[in-house]
């Protein structure tokens, strides 16, 4: 996906309102180009591997075209919807996931979800999901930028989509109870500040990695923004405010050799999952689909073989 606003996105002029600050921000973000790689020292080694195998590895900050065919993750997009608060500060819309969901129930997240075949681009995916989750009309959102992709622990390639809500009063948050428990907004700049922030250190493929937790209280509700959502918001705030955070971010720096092992293991085991899918309607192992069996096998073998002495705290690093 190329940087810049979606061709179908409305422009600031079409809204006929918006402060000079928002107009300047929209102009700034429309020309933003995400880096090919944001935090990897192994880029030359990756390119050498690509040259020798005509494939490469995808991870945080890498373009989808660089991913090996056997390891290309499914796509998803999240909406970083910004608007101007009453005090003139930038604010971002967040949600608390429903407590009935099977994964990450009750956690704070950005509106968004998996891409569908008919989605023309990541902006369409993000705004469509936002409409389904919180009734945010896509026509109210001016998509202005696409940030570099993030890879979730569930092997989803997540694209952060930055959009501007020019008229906050036109949006009446209506949570879809099946997916969202609450909708709220937070000061966007808080994700660059060291206030109300804490961090925990986790082992991620043998590397020490800081996971950030932002505590936020609004009204009678207390929220904790952490994991992948916090990482995306830190990166987005860095781009918008054009300055680094006031704390050590310490992005994950996965070793190429270990990531290479993961992709090769995935590639070797995928045919088994495909065979499983084709036999007895994909129910050879109880009622578990083949692709789920594959993910379980890859996760267990890879984690146990690379760092058997560590706990499974790896699964708490992102969400």
MARLOGU-855822 format. One record per residue: residue number from 1; residue in one letter; x, y, z of N, C-alpha, C in turn. Coordinates in steps of 0.05 Angstrom, whole numbers, plus 5000, padded with zeros to 4 digits. Layout:
REM MARLOGU-855822
   roba   bator     nu     nv     nw    cau    cav    caw     cu     cv     cw
    NUM       A      X      Y      Z      X      Y      Z      X      Y      Z
...
***
This chain:
REM MARLOGU-855822
   roba   bator     nu     nv     nw    cau    cav    caw     cu     cv     cw
      1       X   5017   4976   5000   5000   5000   5000   5018   5025   5000
      2       X   5014   5042   4981   5030   5066   4980   5021   5086   5001
      3       X   5040   5103   5010   5034   5123   5030   5016   5144   5018
      4       X   5002   5159   5036   4985   5180   5026   4956   5172   5030
      5       X   4938   5190   5027   4910   5185   5031   4898   5168   5009
      6       X   4878   5152   5017   4863   5136   4998   4850   5154   4977
      7       X   4849   5143   4952   4837   5159   4931   4808   5165   4936
      8       X   4795   5147   4952   4767   5150   4958   4762   5168   4982
      9       X   4783   5176   4996   4780   5192   5020   4772   5221   5013
     10       X   4754   5233   5029   4747   5261   5025   4771   5278   5033
     11       X   4771   5302   5023   4793   5321   5029   4783   5341   5050
     12       X   4802   5355   5062   4795   5375   5082   4776   5396   5071
     13       X   4781   5404   5045   4765   5424   5033   4736   5416   5030
     14       X   4731   5389   5027   4704   5380   5023   4688   5382   5049
     15       X   4701   5385   5072   4687   5387   5097   4680   5416   5103
     16       X   4695   5435   5092   4690   5464   5096   4692   5473   5125
     17       X   4709   5459   5141   4714   5468   5168   4740   5455   5177
     18       X   4748   5462   5201   4774   5452   5211   4793   5474   5218
     19       X   4806   5472   5240   4825   5493   5248   4849   5493   5230
     20       X   4864   5515   5232   4888   5516   5216   4908   5495   5225
     21       X   4908   5488   5251   4926   5467   5261   4920   5440   5248
     22       X   4894   5433   5246   4887   5408   5234   4893   5408   5204
     23       X   4889   5430   5191   4895   5432   5163   4925   5428   5158
     24       X   4941   5441   5175   4970   5438   5172   4978   5409   5178
     25       X   4966   5396   5197   4972   5368   5204   4965   5350   5181
     26       X   4942   5355   5169   4933   5338   5146   4953   5341   5123
     27       X   4962   5365   5118   4982   5369   5096   5008   5355   5103
     28       X   5016   5356   5128   5041   5343   5136   5039   5313   5133
     29       X   5017   5301   5141   5014   5272   5140   5010   5261   5112
     30       X   4999   5277   5094   4994   5268   5067   5020   5262   5052
     31       X   5041   5275   5060   5067   5270   5046   5085   5251   5061
     32       X   5074   5240   5083   5091   5222   5099   5095   5195   5084
     33       X   5120   5186   5085   5127   5161   5072   5140   5143   5094
     34       X   5127   5121   5100   5138   5103   5121   5165   5091   5112
     35       X   5183   5088   5131   5209   5076   5125   5206   5047   5118
     36       X   5225   5037   5101   5225   5008   5094   5229   4992   5119
     37       X   5248   5000   5136   5254   4987   5161   5259   5008   5182
     38       X   5247   5004   5205   5249   5025   5226   5269   5018   5248
     39       X   5276   4993   5251   5292   4987   5275   5310   4962   5272
     40       X   5316   4954   5247   5332   4930   5243   5360   4935   5235
     41       X   5379   4925   5249   5407   4927   5242   5414   4905   5222
     42       X   5396   4885   5218   5402   4862   5201   5392   4866   5173
     43       X   5387   4891   5164   5375   4896   5138   5392   4885   5116
     44       X   5419   4889   5117   5436   4879   5096   5436   4849   5094
     45       X   5435   4836   5118   5433   4807   5118   5407   4797   5107
     46       X   5385   4812   5112   5360   4805   5101   5360   4807   5071
     47       X   5372   4829   5061   5373   4833   5032   5390   4811   5019
     48       X   5411   4803   5033   5428   4781   5022   5412   4755   5020
     49       X   5396   4750   5041   5379   4727   5040   5358   4728   5018
     50       X   5347   4752   5014   5328   4756   4992   5341   4750   4965
     51       X   5366   4759   4962   5380   4756   4937   5385   4726   4931
     52       X   5391   4711   4952   5398   4683   4949   5373   4665   4946
     53       X   5351   4673   4958   5328   4656   4958   5304   4668   4944
     54       X   5307   4694   4936   5285   4710   4924   5261   4712   4942
     55       X   5267   4710   4968   5247   4714   4988   5260   4730   5010
     56       X   5243   4738   5029   5253   4753   5053   5235   4749   5076
     57       X   5240   4763   5097   5225   4761   5121   5208   4786   5126
     58       X   5185   4782   5136   5169   4806   5143   5166   4808   5173
     59       X   5168   4833   5182   5164   4838   5210   5158   4868   5213
     60       X   5159   4878   5237   5152   4905   5242   5168   4924   5223
     61       X   5154   4939   5207   5167   4959   5190   5175   4949   5163
     62       X   5170   4923   5157   5177   4913   5130   5153   4913   5112
     63       X   5157   4919   5086   5136   4919   5067   5126   4891   5062
     64       X   5100   4888   5055   5089   4862   5050   5103   4848   5027
     65       X   5111   4863   5007   5124   4851   4983   5150   4837   4990
     66       X   5161   4843   5014   5186   4830   5022   5182   4803   5036
     67       X   5157   4797   5042   5151   4773   5057   5152   4748   5038
     68       X   5163   4726   5049   5164   4702   5032   5136   4692   5027
     69       X   5131   4680   5005   5104   4671   4998   5093   4652   5019
     70       X   5110   4635   5030   5100   4615   5049   5094   4627   5077
     71       X   5103   4652   5081   5100   4664   5107   5086   4691   5106
     72       X   5072   4696   5085   5058   4722   5082   5034   4722   5101
     73       X   5034   4740   5121   5012   4739   5141   4987   4751   5130
     74       X   4965   4746   5144   4940   4758   5137   4941   4788   5144
     75       X   4924   4804   5130   4925   4833   5133   4903   4842   5152
     76       X   4909   4863   5166   4889   4877   5182   4897   4907   5182
     77       X   4878   4923   5191   4884   4952   5192   4869   4964   5216
     78       X   4882   4983   5229   4870   4997   5252   4868   5027   5246
     79       X   4848   5040   5257   4844   5068   5251   4853   5085   5275
     80       X   4873   5103   5269   4881   5123   5289   4866   5148   5282
     81       X   4843   5151   5294   4825   5173   5287   4830   5197   5305
     82       X   4840   5219   5294   4847   5242   5310   4827   5264   5306
     83       X   4822   5279   5327   4805   5302   5326   4815   5323   5346
     84       X   4805   5347   5343   4814   5369   5361   4794   5372   5384
     85       X   4805   5370   5409   4789   5372   5433   4781   5401   5438
     86       X   4765   5405   5459   4755   5431   5466   4778   5450   5473
     87       X   4800   5439   5483   4823   5456   5491   4843   5459   5468
     88       X   4836   5449   5445   4853   5451   5422   4874   5429   5420
     89       X   4874   5410   5439   4893   5388   5438   4883   5366   5420
     90       X   4902   5351   5408   4895   5328   5392   4886   5305   5410
     91       X   4865   5291   5402   4855   5268   5417   4851   5245   5397
     92       X   4853   5221   5408   4850   5197   5392   4827   5179   5402
     93       X   4812   5167   5385   4789   5151   5392   4799   5122   5398
     94       X   4791   5111   5421   4798   5084   5429   4773   5069   5437
     95       X   4776   5043   5438   4754   5026   5447   4763   5006   5468
     96       X   4744   4997   5484   4749   4975   5502   4734   4951   5491
     97       X   4748   4930   5485   4736   4906   5473   4716   4893   5492
     98       X   4697   4880   5480   4676   4867   5495   4688   4845   5512
     99       X   4677   4842   5536   4686   4821   5554   4678   4793   5546
    100       X   4661   4791   5525   4652   4765   5516   4669   4755   5493
    101       X   4687   4770   5483   4704   4762   5460   4723   4740   5469
    102       X   4730   4722   5451   4748   4699   5458   4777   4707   5461
    103       X   4785   4729   5448   4813   4738   5450   4814   4767   5459
    104       X   4833   4773   5477   4838   4800   5486   4812   4814   5496
    105       X   4795   4799   5509   4770   4810   5519   4776   4831   5540
    106       X   4761   4853   5539   4763   4875   5558   4788   4892   5555
    107       X   4804   4887   5535   4828   4903   5531   4822   4928   5513
    108       X   4839   4948   5516   4836   4972   5500   4849   4968   5473
    109       X   4836   4977   5452   4847   4974   5425   4838   4997   5408
    110       X   4850   4999   5385   4841   5018   5364   4819   5005   5348
    111       X   4801   5021   5337   4781   5009   5319   4795   4997   5295
    112       X   4785   4974   5286   4798   4961   5263   4794   4931   5263
    113       X   4805   4918   5243   4802   4889   5241   4814   4878   5216
    114       X   4808   4853   5210   4820   4839   5187   4808   4850   5160
    115       X   4825   4850   5140   4817   4858   5113   4799   4838   5101
    116       X   4781   4847   5084   4763   4830   5069   4771   4832   5039
    117       X   4764   4812   5024   4772   4811   4996   4763   4835   4980
    118       X   4740   4846   4987   4730   4869   4971   4741   4896   4980
    119       X   4757   4896   5001   4769   4922   5010   4790   4931   4990
    120       X   4787   4955   4980   4805   4965   4959   4833   4973   4970
    121       X   4833   4982   4996   4859   4989   5008   4856   4987   5038
    122       X   4878   4993   5052   4878   4991   5081   4860   5012   5094
    123       X   4857   5035   5081   4840   5056   5091   4811   5047   5092
    124       X   4803   5033   5071   4775   5022   5070   4771   5001   5092
    125       X   4791   4984   5096   4789   4964   5117   4785   4977   5145
    126       X   4802   4997   5151   4802   5010   5177   4775   5025   5182
    127       X   4766   5040   5162   4742   5056   5166   4717   5038   5165
    128       X   4717   5016   5150   4695   4997   5150   4692   4984   5177
    129       X   4715   4975   5188   4714   4963   5214   4705   4982   5236
    130       X   4714   5007   5233   4706   5028   5253   4676   5032   5252
    131       X   4665   5032   5228   4636   5035   5226   4621   5012   5238
    132       X   4632   4987   5234   4619   4963   5245   4621   4963   5276
    133       X   4643   4973   5286   4648   4971   5315   4635   4993   5331
    134       X   4637   5018   5321   4628   5041   5337   4611   5061   5321
    135       X   4601   5052   5298   4584   5069   5281   4596   5096   5273
    136       X   4622   5095   5267   4636   5119   5257   4633   5119   5227
    137       X   4617   5138   5217   4612   5140   5188   4638   5145   5173
    138       X   4645   5128   5154   4670   5132   5139   4672   5159   5125
    139       X   4649   5170   5118   4649   5196   5104   4658   5219   5122
    140       X   4658   5214   5148   4668   5235   5167   4698   5234   5171
    141       X   4711   5213   5162   4739   5209   5167   4756   5215   5142
    142       X   4775   5232   5145   4793   5240   5124   4819   5224   5127
    143       X   4822   5203   5112   4846   5186   5114   4870   5201   5102
    144       X   4890   5206   5118   4913   5223   5109   4940   5209   5108
    145       X   4942   5185   5121   4969   5172   5121   4966   5143   5129
    146       X   4986   5128   5119   4989   5100   5126   5017   5096   5138
    147       X   5018   5085   5162   5044   5080   5175   5055   5053   5167
    148       X   5080   5048   5175   5092   5022   5169   5077   4999   5184
    149       X   5077   4975   5173   5062   4953   5185   5075   4943   5210
    150       X   5058   4931   5227   5067   4918   5251   5058   4888   5249
    151       X   5073   4870   5260   5066   4842   5260   5057   4834   5287
    152       X   5032   4825   5290   5022   4817   5316   5031   4789   5323
    153       X   5026   4781   5348   5034   4755   5357   5018   4733   5343
    154       X   4995   4740   5332   4978   4721   5317   4984   4722   5287
    155       X   5007   4732   5280   5016   4733   5252   4998   4749   5234
    156       X   4987   4771   5245   4972   4790   5229   4989   4813   5221
    157       X   4989   4821   5196   5003   4845   5187   4984   4868   5191
    158       X   4990   4885   5211   4972   4906   5219   4981   4933   5208
    159       X   4965   4946   5192   4971   4973   5181   4957   4994   5197
    160       X   4972   5012   5210   4959   5035   5223   4951   5056   5202
    161       X   4926   5064   5203   4915   5083   5184   4908   5109   5200
    162       X   4920   5131   5192   4915   5156   5207   4893   5171   5192
    163       X   4872   5178   5207   4849   5193   5196   4843   5217   5214
    164       X   4832   5237   5202   4824   5261   5217   4794   5264   5217
    165       X   4783   5267   5240   4754   5272   5244   4751   5302   5247
    166       X   4743   5315   5225   4742   5344   5225   4719   5355   5243
    167       X   4697   5340   5243   4674   5349   5259   4667   5329   5280
    168       X   4678   5332   5304   4673   5313   5325   4644   5311   5333
    169       X   4630   5333   5331   4602   5333   5340   4584   5317   5321
    170       X   4594   5311   5297   4578   5295   5278   4579   5265   5284
    171       X   4598   5258   5302   4601   5230   5309   4588   5224   5336
    172       X   4569   5205   5335   4555   5196   5360   4564   5168   5365
    173       X   4583   5163   5383   4594   5136   5388   4572   5117   5396
    174       X   4570   5095   5381   4550   5074   5387   4564   5047   5386
    175       X   4573   5037   5408   4587   5011   5408   4570   4988   5399
    176       X   4582   4971   5383   4570   4945   5376   4575   4927   5399
    177       X   4554   4920   5415   4558   4904   5439   4572   4877   5435
    178       X   4570   4867   5411   4583   4841   5406   4614   4844   5405
    179       X   4623   4868   5400   4652   4872   5396   4664   4893   5416
    180       X   4648   4913   5422   4659   4936   5438   4642   4941   5462
    181       X   4656   4945   5485   4642   4950   5510   4640   4980   5515
    182       X   4660   4995   5506   4660   5024   5511   4677   5039   5490
    183       X   4670   5064   5485   4685   5081   5467   4694   5106   5483
    184       X   4719   5113   5480   4729   5137   5494   4751   5150   5478
    185       X   4759   5173   5486   4782   5186   5473   4802   5194   5493
    186       X   4827   5197   5484   4849   5203   5502   4867   5224   5489
    187       X   4882   5240   5505   4901   5259   5493   4922   5244   5477
    188       X   4926   5251   5452   4944   5237   5435   4973   5240   5444
    189       X   4980   5264   5455   5007   5269   5462   5016   5253   5487
    190       X   4998   5241   5501   5005   5226   5525   5023   5202   5518
    191       X   5022   5193   5492   5038   5170   5484   5067   5178   5478
    192       X   5074   5203   5483   5102   5212   5481   5112   5220   5508
    193       X   5094   5221   5528   5102   5231   5555   5108   5208   5574
    194       X   5123   5214   5594   5131   5193   5613   5112   5193   5637
    195       X   5091   5209   5636   5071   5210   5657   5051   5187   5655
    196       X   5042   5177   5677   5022   5155   5677   5030   5132   5659
    197       X   5056   5128   5657   5067   5106   5641   5084   5088   5658
    198       X   5083   5062   5653   5100   5043   5665   5108   5023   5644
    199       X   5128   5007   5650   5137   4987   5630   5146   4962   5645
    200       X   5144   4940   5631   5153   4914   5641   5172   4902   5620
    201       X   5191   4887   5629   5211   4875   5611   5204   4846   5606
    202       X   5203   4839   5581   5197   4812   5573   5219   4802   5555
    203       X   5222   4775   5555   5241   4763   5536   5226   4757   5511
    204       X   5236   4767   5489   5224   4763   5462   5246   4751   5444
    205       X   5245   4725   5440   5264   4711   5424   5293   4716   5433
    206       X   5296   4716   5459   5323   4719   5470   5332   4748   5474
    207       X   5315   4767   5466   5321   4795   5469   5304   4808   5490
    208       X   5315   4826   5505   5300   4841   5525   5283   4862   5511
    209       X   5258   4862   5518   5239   4880   5504   5221   4894   5524
    210       X   5219   4920   5523   5202   4935   5541   5173   4936   5530
    211       X   5154   4929   5546   5126   4932   5539   5115   4955   5555
    212       X   5103   4974   5542   5093   4998   5555   5064   4996   5562
    213       X   5057   5008   5585   5030   5009   5595   5023   5038   5602
    214       X   5002   5048   5590   4993   5076   5596   4967   5074   5611
    215       X   4967   5086   5635   4943   5087   5652   4928   5113   5646
    216       X   4902   5110   5640   4886   5133   5634   4859   5131   5647
    217       X   4851   5153   5660   4826   5155   5674   4809   5176   5662
    218       X   4784   5170   5656   4765   5189   5646   4738   5184   5659
    219       X   4727   5204   5672   4702   5200   5687   4706   5179   5709
    220       X   4689   5159   5710   4691   5138   5730   4706   5113   5719
    221       X   4717   5115   5695   4729   5092   5682   4760   5094   5682
    222       X   4773   5072   5687   4802   5070   5686   4809   5051   5663
    223       X   4828   5060   5647   4836   5043   5624   4866   5039   5624
    224       X   4875   5017   5614   4903   5011   5610   4908   5006   5580
    225       X   4925   5022   5568   4931   5019   5540   4959   5007   5538
    226       X   4962   4984   5526   4987   4970   5527   4991   4953   5502
    227       X   5014   4939   5502   5020   4919   5480   5022   4932   5453
    228       X   5011   4918   5433   5012   4927   5406   4998   4954   5402
    229       X   4976   4958   5415   4962   4983   5413   4979   5006   5422
    230       X   4993   5003   5445   5010   5024   5455   5034   5028   5436
    231       X   5045   5007   5425   5067   5010   5406   5059   5026   5382
    232       X   5036   5020   5371   5026   5034   5348   5022   5064   5354
    233       X   5010   5069   5377   5004   5097   5385   5030   5113   5390
    234       X   5050   5100   5402   5075   5113   5406   5087   5121   5379
    235       X   5087   5102   5360   5098   5108   5334   5082   5130   5320
    236       X   5056   5128   5321   5039   5148   5308   5044   5176   5320
    237       X   5045   5178   5346   5050   5204   5359   5077   5215   5352
    238       X   5097   5197   5349   5124   5206   5341   5123   5219   5313
    239       X   5107   5207   5295   5105   5217   5268   5089   5244   5268
    240       X   5067   5245   5283   5051   5269   5283   5065   5293   5296
    241       X   5077   5288   5319   5090   5310   5334   5119   5315   5325
    242       X   5129   5296   5309   5156   5299   5298   5177   5301   5320
    243       X   5174   5285   5340   5194   5283   5361   5193   5256   5374
    244       X   5215   5246   5386   5214   5220   5399   5200   5221   5426
    245       X   5193   5198   5437   5180   5198   5463   5201   5205   5485
    246       X   5190   5213   5508   5207   5222   5530   5217   5198   5547
    247       X   5215   5175   5536   5223   5151   5550   5237   5132   5530
    248       X   5250   5112   5540   5263   5092   5523   5242   5074   5511
    249       X   5240   5075   5484   5219   5059   5471   5228   5031   5468
    250       X   5253   5027   5460   5265   5001   5456   5248   4982   5439
    251       X   5247   4988   5414   5231   4972   5396   5243   4944   5394
    252       X   5226   4923   5389   5237   4896   5387   5257   4894   5365
    253       X   5279   4880   5370   5300   4877   5350   5306   4847   5347
    254       X   5289   4834   5332   5290   4805   5329   5315   4797   5313
    255       X   5328   4776   5322   5351   4767   5307   5342   4753   5282
    256       X   5356   4759   5260   5349   4749   5234   5349   4719   5234
    257       X   5370   4707   5246   5372   4678   5244   5348   4664   5257
    258       X   5338   4675   5279   5315   4663   5293   5290   4668   5277
    259       X   5287   4692   5265   5263   4697   5249   5263   4679   5225
    260       X   5287   4675   5214   5290   4657   5191   5281   4629   5197
    261       X   5289   4619   5221   5280   4593   5230   5250   4591   5232
    262       X   5238   4613   5242   5209   4613   5244   5195   4611   5217
    263       X   5204   4626   5198   5192   4626   5172   5196   4599   5158
    264       X   5220   4587   5161   5225   4561   5148   5208   4539   5161
    265       X   5205   4541   5188   5188   4521   5201   5160   4523   5192
    266       X   5150   4548   5189   5123   4553   5179   5120   4541   5151
    267       X   5140   4546   5134   5139   4536   5107   5139   4506   5105
    268       X   5154   4493   5122   5155   4464   5122   5129   4451   5131
    269       X   5116   4463   5151   5093   4451   5163   5066   4459   5150
    270       X   5067   4480   5133   5042   4488   5121   5030   4467   5103
    271       X   5045   4451   5087   5033   4430   5071   5018   4410   5088
    272       X   5027   4405   5113   5013   4386   5131   4986   4397   5138
    273       X   4985   4423   5143   4959   4436   5149   4940   4435   5125
    274       X   4951   4439   5101   4935   4438   5077   4923   4410   5073
    275       X   4940   4390   5079   4931   4362   5077   4909   4357   5097
    276       X   4913   4367   5121   4893   4363   5142   4866   4376   5134
    277       X   4868   4400   5121   4843   4413   5113   4828   4397   5092
    278       X   4843   4383   5075   4830   4368   5053   4819   4341   5061
    279       X   4826   4331   5085   4818   4305   5094   4795   4306   5114
    280       X   4774   4292   5108   4751   4291   5126   4741   4318   5135
    281       X   4740   4337   5115   4730   4364   5120   4746   4379   5141
    282       X   4772   4372   5142   4790   4387   5160   4785   4382   5189
    283       X   4777   4357   5196   4771   4352   5224   4785   4326   5234
    284       X   4810   4322   5224   4825   4298   5233   4833   4300   5262
    285       X   4839   4324   5272   4846   4327   5300   4823   4339   5315
    286       X   4803   4323   5320   4780   4334   5334   4765   4354   5316
    287       X   4761   4377   5327   4746   4398   5313   4764   4422   5308
    288       X   4790   4418   5305   4809   4439   5301   4816   4442   5272
    289       X   4811   4465   5259   4819   4470   5231   4849   4467   5227
    290       X   4856   4460   5202   4884   4455   5196   4902   4479   5201
    291       X   4893   4504   5194   4910   4527   5198   4915   4532   5228
    292       X   4895   4526   5244   4898   4529   5273   4918   4509   5284
    293       X   4917   4484   5273   4936   4463   5281   4964   4472   5274
    294       X   4967   4484   5250   4993   4494   5241   5004   4515   5260
    295       X   4988   4534   5267   4997   4555   5284   5005   4545   5312
    296       X   4990   4525   5322   4997   4514   5348   5023   4499   5346
    297       X   5027   4483   5325   5052   4468   5322   5076   4487   5320
    298       X   5073   4507   5302   5095   4526   5298   5102   4540   5324
    299       X   5082   4550   5338   5086   4564   5363   5101   4547   5383
    300       X   5091   4523   5388   5103   4506   5409   5131   4498   5402
    301       X   5135   4488   5378   5162   4479   5370   5182   4502   5369
    302       X   5173   4524   5358   5192   4547   5355   5200   4558   5382
    303       X   5180   4563   5399   5186   4575   5426   5203   4556   5442
    304       X   5195   4530   5443   5210   4511   5459   5238   4506   5450
    305       X   5242   4507   5423   5269   4502   5413   5288   4525   5416
    306       X   5277   4550   5415   5295   4573   5416   5302   4582   5444
    307       X   5283   4581   5462   5290   4588   5489   5274   4571   5509
    308       X   5282   4545   5512   5268   4527   5529   5268   4534   5559
    309       X   5288   4551   5566   5290   4558   5595   5272   4581   5602
    310       X   5259   4593   5582   5242   4616   5588   5213   4608   5590
    311       X   5198   4625   5603   5169   4620   5605   5155   4629   5580
    312       X   5129   4627   5579   5114   4634   5556   5105   4663   5557
    313       X   5120   4680   5570   5114   4708   5572   5114   4722   5545
    314       X   5125   4708   5525   5126   4719   5498   5098   4727   5489
    315       X   5078   4712   5498   5051   4717   5488   5039   4742   5500
    316       X   5052   4753   5520   5041   4778   5532   5055   4803   5521
    317       X   5073   4799   5503   5088   4822   5492   5071   4839   5474
    318       X   5052   4827   5460   5036   4842   5441   5007   4831   5444
    319       X   4989   4847   5434   4961   4837   5432   4948   4850   5409
***
